[in-house]
Amino acid sequence: MGVELFLDLLSQPCRALYIFARSNNIPFEFKLVDLMKGQHKSEEFQKVNLLMMVPALRDGSFTLAESPWVLAMTSFREGPSWQRGRSGWKKRWGSSSSRKPINRS
């Protein structure tokens, strides 16, 4: 069993996670949780996420429910080589959050 992502593409965090996983060729099984039908409040989904919120990730017996952590886990599971990772940022901009690299003497 691989990574299962519980998503509803009407949700912006779900769309961000879906686009990220697809654009970086991260294999996952898409599980639709229809928010308009209230599927996120069902007993079945509550077993995946006690908070009853999407997105959620399940990898075997491990589950994750907070969207920033789901995104991070999805990227790190496939390795830190995804395009906008920390190393890519440092190579392009240095260790600063500004657009100018830091010149260290």
Residue pairs with C-beta under 8 A, 6 or more apart in sequence:
1 59
1 60
2 27
2 28
2 29
2 59
3 26
3 27
3 28
3 29
3 57
3 58
3 59
3 74
3 77
4 28
4 29
4 31
4 57
4 58
4 59
5 17
5 18
5 21
5 28
5 29
5 30
5 31
5 55
5 56
5 57
5 70
5 74
6 31
6 33
6 45
6 48
6 49
6 54
6 55
6 56
6 57
6 58
7 14
7 17
7 18
7 30
7 31
7 32
7 33
7 54
7 55
8 14
8 32
8 33
8 34
8 35
8 40
8 54
9 15
9 18
10 35
10 36
11 35
11 54
11 55
13 54
13 55
13 67
14 54
14 55
14 67
16 67
16 71
17 55
17 67
17 70
17 71
17 74
18 30
20 26
20 71
20 74
20 75
21 28
21 74
24 75
24 78
24 82
24 83
25 78
26 74
26 75
26 77
26 78
28 74
33 39
33 40
33 45
33 54
33 56
35 54
39 45
40 49
40 52
40 53
40 54
41 52
45 52
46 52
48 56
48 58
48 63
49 56
49 63
49 65
50 65
51 65
53 65
55 67
55 70
56 63
56 64
56 65
56 70
57 63
57 64
57 65
57 70
57 73
57 74
58 64
59 73
59 77
64 70
64 73
75 82
75 85
80 86
80 87
92 101
93 99
93 100
93 101
94 100
94 101
94 102
95 102
96 102
